[in-house]
């Protein structure tokens, strides 16, 4: 498979492993509404934020939508979009790697981009996600107007869609609801009691087998066969079955070529999404800015090209169901989180700079309070719920690779579990037994988890501590124990099939 090469790509490939692993610290004063939920708004560099999420959310995100800087060589007031091409590629590559790790097996990632970088992005995503994971490239009509101060007036952006596992995603993706105009195409000229219908298989085709050239006697008595070189679009078995069920129409006078009916009641599930999304159905940059954001937050200047809520509603409808987890690591003005909230999806939004508060946090407060712009009326949004606001905290490891001793037990437990198993810890750790994976039991002795008064108490593996470990007597199989030191000799460890790993030296960065 062809891959993309650019200046400093080798460094970009190593960026994830060299990126600091930080803790996430909640800022209660910026959280809002009912905070007993998993909705997260994170302020900080999205590369570090994504890495901080890995131990907790790897393989759990159902849909990722990102709208990264387009590298248009334009001056934006909220972020630098004037990145040299190779720098832009090096910025995107490690972030896509982390996003892939967060995506669930039935999940999908949608990326909006314009002509400047979309073709390079496509090749890069082929490399990161696999060429077979590519699903489609959508053209979204972002602008209904026409600019006369340019060679060609750009009217659309691209949206690249990849699925983690396309075979699985194909089975679970949702069709779009039929519009009233689409339903109106179904007619009932013969007053069929089963209701309106549309022509299904009908007429002839220029390809087929000789078995599809059988004669048909019309109600008028006329016998018809396809012209030489043509074939019926249906088999004789399907035709006879449809005729028995009264699903064949021969025209008002009973002398027309047969049509097999497809009833509206049989196709109420919806329609297959198309790759052309008009501004009428998906909104535009102008409608998002003029009709929604300026009215919603008049005191704040919106981003230059905000995405409309209608666009995100389409994406989330196709790719998710209520309570699924959504992630946007280039949250911008907060559209993805706002739409996810209104559609009863869980979400994580990441945005750097002050506008994580001025734009995203302010907007989400209004959503919780029941604002009626965007898609609110369509989905009958009345308000409710809440979100928690986080900032990036101290690195887990210092500049020398040593463990930060201020890290709490639950955070270190999640880190170690993911480092060992490559899966997120299912629940917040409150026991030295983190869990059992592939037959191996994992324990962590840290910060007095066994209840000793001294902080360092119970962090040393002794005979007494070993006897107190929950489940140790019932476990048959390998055991891995992390602790500050070990007083058991090699023979004793071998007797219990224990591998001891010392904190902080054996705790590795992700």
C-alpha positions in Angstrom: 0.0 0.0 0.0 1.4 3.4 -0.9 2.2 5.5 2.2 2.9 9.2 2.6 6.4 10.6 3.3 7.3 14.1 4.4 10.0 16.0 6.2 10.3 14.8 9.9 7.8 11.9 9.5 10.1 9.7 11.5 9.8 12.1 14.4 6.0 12.3 14.0 5.8 8.5 14.3 7.6 8.6 17.6 5.6 11.5 19.0 3.0 9.5 20.9 5.6 7.5 22.9 7.5 10.7 23.7 4.4 12.8 24.7 4.0 13.4 28.4 1.4 11.3 30.1 -0.6 13.7 32.3 -3.4 13.4 34.8 -6.8 15.0 34.3 -7.8 17.3 37.1 -11.4 18.5 37.4 -12.2 22.2 37.9 -15.5 22.0 39.8 -16.2 25.7 39.4 -16.4 25.2 35.6 -18.4 22.0 35.7 -22.1 22.6 35.3 -25.5 21.0 35.8 -25.9 17.4 37.0 -22.2 16.4 37.2 -23.0 12.8 38.0 -22.3 11.8 34.5 -19.4 10.9 32.2 -19.6 14.0 29.9 -16.2 15.7 29.9 -14.9 19.1 28.6 -11.1 19.2 28.7 -9.0 22.3 28.3 -5.5 21.6 27.0 -3.3 20.3 24.2 -5.3 17.6 22.5 -2.3 15.3 22.0 -1.6 15.2 25.8 -5.3 15.0 26.6 -5.9 12.1 24.2 -3.0 10.2 25.8 -4.4 10.9 29.3 -7.7 9.3 28.1 -6.2 6.1 26.8 -6.0 4.1 30.1 -9.7 4.9 30.7 -11.4 4.9 27.3 -9.3 2.8 24.9 -11.6 0.9 22.6 -14.8 2.6 24.0 -15.5 5.5 21.7 -18.3 4.8 19.3 -17.9 7.9 17.1 -15.1 10.4 16.7 -15.7 13.6 14.8 -12.9 16.1 14.3 -12.7 19.4 12.4 -8.9 20.1 12.5 -7.3 23.3 11.2 -7.4 23.2 7.4 -3.9 24.6 6.8 -5.4 27.3 4.5 -2.6 29.9 5.1 -5.3 32.2 6.5 -5.1 34.1 9.7 -7.7 32.9 12.2 -8.3 34.7 15.5 -8.7 31.6 17.6 -5.9 29.3 16.4 -3.0 29.3 14.1 -4.1 27.8 10.8 -1.0 28.9 8.9 1.0 25.7 9.4 3.6 24.7 6.8 2.5 21.5 5.1 5.0 19.1 6.7 4.3 20.5 10.1 0.6 20.1 9.6 1.1 16.4 8.6 3.3 15.9 11.7 0.6 17.5 13.9 -2.1 15.2 12.5 -0.3 11.8 12.4 0.2 11.1 16.2 -3.3 12.4 17.0 -4.8 10.0 14.5 -2.8 7.2 16.1 -4.3 7.9 19.5 -7.8 8.4 18.1 -7.5 4.9 16.5 -6.7 3.4 19.9 -9.8 5.1 21.5 -12.2 3.9 18.8 -14.4 0.9 19.6 -14.5 -2.1 17.2 -17.9 -1.0 15.9 -16.9 2.7 15.9 -16.2 5.2 13.2 -14.2 8.4 12.7 -15.4 11.4 10.6 -12.9 14.1 9.6 -13.9 17.4 7.9 -11.3 18.9 5.5 -11.1 21.2 2.5 -9.1 20.8 -0.7 -5.8 22.0 0.6 -5.0 18.8 2.6 -7.8 16.3 2.1 -5.9 14.2 -0.4 -2.8 13.9 1.8 -5.1 13.3 4.8 -6.8 10.4 2.9 -3.4 8.7 2.3 -2.4 9.2 5.9 -5.6 7.8 7.3 -5.2 4.8 4.9 -1.9 4.2 6.7 -3.2 4.7 10.3 -6.6 3.0 10.0 -6.0 0.7 7.1 -7.2 1.2 3.5 -9.9 -1.4 4.0 -11.4 0.7 6.8 -12.3 3.6 4.4 -16.0 3.9 4.0 -16.8 7.1 2.0 -15.9 10.7 1.3 -18.9 13.0 1.7 -19.2 16.4 0.0 -21.0 18.9 2.3 -22.3 22.1 0.9 -20.8 24.5 3.4 -21.6 27.7 1.4 -24.6 28.5 -0.7 -23.2 31.8 -1.9 -20.6 32.6 -4.6 -17.4 34.5 -4.2 -16.2 36.6 -7.1 -12.8 37.5 -5.8 -11.3 34.0 -6.4 -10.6 31.7 -9.4 -13.1 29.1 -8.3 -15.7 29.7 -5.6 -15.5 26.8 -3.1 -18.9 25.5 -2.1 -18.1 22.3 -0.3 -15.9 20.6 2.2 -15.0 16.9 2.4 -15.8 14.6 5.2 -13.7 11.4 5.3 -15.4 8.4 7.0 -13.4 5.4 8.3 -14.7 2.5 10.4 -12.5 0.6 12.9 -14.0 -2.6 11.5 -16.0 -1.9 8.4 -17.8 -5.3 8.4 -19.1 -4.7 11.9 -19.9 -1.0 11.3 -21.9 -1.8 8.2 -24.3 -4.0 10.3 -24.9 -1.4 13.0 -25.0 1.9 11.2 -28.4 3.6 11.1 -30.2 4.6 7.9 -31.5 8.2 7.6 -35.3 8.8 8.1 -37.3 9.4 5.0 -38.2 12.9 4.3 -41.8 13.9 3.4 -40.7 14.5 -0.2 -39.2 10.9 -0.4 -42.4 9.5 1.1 -44.5 11.4 -1.5 -42.9 9.4 -4.3 -44.9 6.4 -3.1 -48.3 6.3 -4.8 -51.4 4.1 -4.8 -53.0 4.3 -8.2 -54.8 1.0 -7.9 -56.1 1.6 -4.3 -54.0 -1.3 -2.9 -55.2 -1.9 0.7 -51.5 -2.3 1.7 -51.0 1.4 1.0 -48.7 3.5 -1.2 -46.1 1.8 -3.2 -43.1 2.5 -5.5 -42.0 0.6 -8.6 -39.5 -2.1 -7.6 -38.1 -4.5 -10.1 -39.7 -3.6 -13.4 -39.1 -3.5 -17.2 -36.1 -5.1 -18.9 -32.4 -4.9 -18.8 -29.7 -5.5 -21.4 -27.9 -8.1 -19.3 -29.1 -11.3 -17.8 -29.5 -15.1 -18.4 -31.8 -16.9 -20.8 -34.0 -18.0 -17.8 -35.0 -14.3 -17.5 -36.6 -14.3 -21.0 -39.8 -16.2 -20.1 -43.2 -15.1 -21.5 -45.8 -13.3 -19.3 -49.5 -13.2 -20.1 -50.9 -9.8 -19.2 -54.5 -9.4 -17.7 -55.5 -8.0 -21.1 -54.6 -11.4 -22.7 -51.5 -10.1 -24.5 -48.4 -12.2 -24.1 -45.1 -10.3 -23.8 -41.4 -11.3 -23.8 -38.4 -9.1 -23.6 -37.0 -7.9 -27.0 -34.0 -9.9 -28.3 -30.9 -9.1 -26.3 -33.0 -7.9 -23.3 -34.1 -9.7 -20.1 -36.7 -9.3 -17.3 -35.2 -7.7 -14.2 -36.7 -10.4 -12.1 -36.6 -14.2 -12.1 -39.7 -16.3 -12.9 -39.8 -17.5 -9.2 -39.8 -14.0 -7.9 -42.4 -12.9 -10.4 -44.8 -15.8 -9.6 -44.4 -15.2 -5.9 -45.1 -11.5 -6.3 -48.2 -12.4 -8.4 -49.5 -14.8 -5.8 -49.1 -12.0 -3.2 -50.9 -9.4 -5.4 -47.8 -7.3 -5.7 -47.7 -7.0 -9.5 -49.1 -4.0 -11.3 -49.9 -4.2 -15.0 -51.0 -0.6 -15.6 -54.4 1.0 -15.3 -55.8 -1.0 -18.3 -54.0 -4.3 -17.4 -52.0 -4.1 -20.6 -48.7 -2.6 -19.3 -45.4 -4.3 -18.6 -45.3 -5.8 -15.1 -44.1 -3.8 -12.1 -43.3 -5.5 -8.8 -44.5 -3.2 -6.0 -42.3 -2.0 -3.1 -44.6 -0.8 -0.3 -43.8 2.2 1.9 -44.8 0.2 5.0 -42.0 -2.3 4.1 -39.2 0.4 3.9 -40.0 2.6 6.9 -36.6 1.9 8.4 -35.2 4.7 6.3 -32.8 5.4 3.4 -29.2 4.7 2.8 -27.1 7.9 3.3 -25.7 9.5 0.2 -22.4 11.2 -0.1 -23.8 14.6 -1.1 -25.2 16.7 1.8 -26.8 19.9 0.9 -27.0 23.0 3.0 -30.8 22.6 3.3 -30.4 19.2 5.1 -27.0 19.7 6.8 -26.8 23.4 7.4 -23.9 25.7 6.3 -21.1 27.8 7.9 -23.2 30.8 7.4 -26.3 29.4 9.0 -24.3 28.1 12.0 -22.7 31.5 12.5 -25.6 33.9 11.6 -28.7 32.0 12.7 -27.4 30.2 15.8 -24.1 31.2 17.4 -24.5 35.0 17.2 -27.9 34.8 18.7 -26.9 32.2 21.3 -23.7 34.0 22.4 -23.9 37.6 21.1 -21.1 38.8 23.4 -18.6 36.3 21.8 -17.2 36.4 18.2 -17.8 32.9 16.7 -15.2 31.0 14.9 -14.8 31.9 11.2 -16.3 28.6 9.9 -18.3 27.0 12.7 -20.0 23.7 11.8 -23.8 23.6 12.0 -25.6 21.4 14.5 -27.6 19.9 11.6 -24.4 18.4 10.1 -23.4 16.8 13.4 -26.9 15.5 13.9 -26.7 13.6 10.6 -23.3 12.1 11.5 -24.4 11.1 15.0 -27.7 9.7 13.8 -25.9 7.4 11.3 -23.1 6.3 13.5 -24.4 6.2 17.1 -27.4 5.4 19.3 -28.4 7.0 22.7 -25.8 6.7 25.4 -23.0 5.9 23.0 -19.7 7.8 23.7 -18.7 10.6 21.3 -15.3 12.3 21.1 -14.2 15.5 19.4 -10.6 16.5 20.1 -10.8 19.7 18.0 -13.9 20.9 19.7 -13.8 24.5 18.4 -17.0 26.3 19.3 -18.4 23.1 20.9 -20.9 22.0 18.3 -20.2 18.2 18.6 -20.6 18.3 22.4 -23.8 20.4 22.1 -25.4 18.1 19.6 -24.3 14.9 21.5 -25.9 16.4 24.7 -29.2 17.2 22.9 -29.3 13.7 21.3 -28.6 11.9 24.6 -25.1 10.7 23.8 -22.2 10.8 26.2 -19.3 12.9 25.1 -15.7 14.0 25.6 -14.7 17.4 24.0 -11.1 18.7 24.0 -10.1 22.3 23.1 -7.0 24.3 23.9 -6.7 27.9 24.9 -9.1 30.2 26.7 -12.0 29.5 24.3 -12.4 26.1 25.9 -14.1 28.3 28.6 -15.3 31.3 26.6 -16.9 29.4 23.8 -17.3 25.7 24.7 -18.1 25.9 28.4 -20.4 28.9 27.9 -22.2 27.2 25.1 -22.7 23.9 27.0 -24.1 25.8 30.0 -26.8 27.2 27.7 -27.5 23.7 26.3 -28.0 22.3 29.8 -30.3 25.3 30.5 -32.4 24.3 27.5 -31.4 26.7 24.7 -33.6 26.4 21.6 -31.3 27.1 18.7 -29.8 24.6 16.2 -31.5 21.2 16.4 -33.2 21.8 19.7 -36.8 21.9 18.4 -36.2 19.0 16.0 -35.1 16.7 18.8 -37.5 18.3 21.4 -34.6 19.4 23.6 -35.8 20.8 26.9 -32.6 21.0 28.8 -31.1 18.9 31.6 -28.0 16.9 32.3 -24.6 18.3 32.8 -20.8 18.0 32.2 -17.6 18.1 34.1 -14.7 20.5 33.2 -11.1 19.2 33.3 -7.6 20.7 32.8 -4.4 18.8 32.2 -2.5 18.2 35.5 1.0 17.3 36.3 2.9 14.7 34.3 2.8 11.2 35.7 6.5 10.9 35.0 9.2 13.5 35.5 11.8 14.5 33.0 13.9 11.5 34.1 11.1 9.0 33.6 10.5 8.6 37.3 7.0 8.3 38.7 5.4 11.4 40.2 4.8 10.5 43.8 1.7 12.8 43.9 -0.2 10.5 41.6 -3.3 8.9 43.3 -3.9 5.2 43.5 -6.8 5.0 41.1 -4.9 6.9 38.4 -1.7 4.8 38.7 -3.9 1.6 38.7 -5.6 2.6 35.5 -2.2 3.4 33.9 -0.6 0.1 35.0 -3.6 -2.0 33.9 -3.6 -0.5 30.4 0.2 -0.8 30.1 -0.1 -4.5 31.0 -3.4 -5.5 29.2 -3.9 -2.8 26.5 -7.5 -2.5 27.7 -9.0 0.2 30.0 -9.8 -0.6 33.6 -13.5 -1.3 33.8 -14.1 0.7 37.0 -12.3 3.0 39.4 -9.8 1.0 41.4 -10.3 0.8 45.1 -8.6 -2.6 45.8 -5.0 -3.9 45.4 -6.5 -6.5 43.0 -6.9 -4.6 39.8 -8.3 -7.6 37.9 -7.5 -10.8 36.0 -6.6 -10.7 32.4 -5.8 -13.8 30.2 -5.3 -15.8 33.4 -2.9 -13.3 35.1 -3.9 -11.5 38.3 -2.6 -8.0 38.6 -2.1 -6.3 42.0 -0.9 -2.8 43.0 0.6 -2.0 46.4 0.6 1.8 46.6 -0.3 4.7 48.9 -1.5 2.5 51.7 -4.2 0.7 49.8 -4.3 -2.1 52.4 -5.4 0.4 55.1 -2.2 1.1 57.0 -1.9 4.4 58.7 1.5 5.3 57.3 1.3 6.3 53.6 4.0 3.8 52.7 2.5 1.1 54.8 1.5 -2.0 52.8 3.5 -0.9 49.8 6.2 -3.5 50.5 5.5 -7.1 49.6 6.0 -9.2 52.7 4.6 -12.6 53.8 1.9 -10.8 55.8 0.9 -8.5 52.9 0.8 -11.4 50.5 -1.6 -13.3 52.8 -3.9 -10.3 53.0 -4.1 -9.7 49.2 -7.8 -10.3 48.1 -8.3 -13.4 46.1 -4.7 -14.5 46.2 -5.5 -17.9 47.8 -8.1 -18.8 45.1 -6.2 -17.7 42.1 -4.6 -20.4 40.0 -2.2 -18.9 37.4 0.4 -16.2 37.1 0.4 -13.2 39.4 2.0 -9.8 38.7 2.4 -7.5 41.8 3.6 -3.8 41.6 5.0 -2.4 44.9 7.8 -0.2 46.3 9.9 -3.2 47.3 9.8 -7.0 47.9 11.0 -8.9 51.0 10.2 -12.3 49.5 13.0 -14.3 48.0 13.1 -15.7 44.4 12.1 -19.2 45.5 9.0 -17.9 47.4 8.0 -15.8 44.4 8.4 -18.8 42.1 6.3 -20.9 44.5 3.4 -18.6 44.1 4.1 -17.9 40.4 4.6 -14.2 41.2 6.3 -11.6 39.1 7.2 -8.6 41.2 7.6 -5.2 39.5 9.1 -2.3 41.5 7.6 1.2 41.7 8.7 3.5 40.2 11.3 1.8 38.1 9.1 -0.8 36.4 6.2 1.6 35.8 6.6 2.5 32.1 5.2 5.5 30.2 2.6 4.6 27.6 
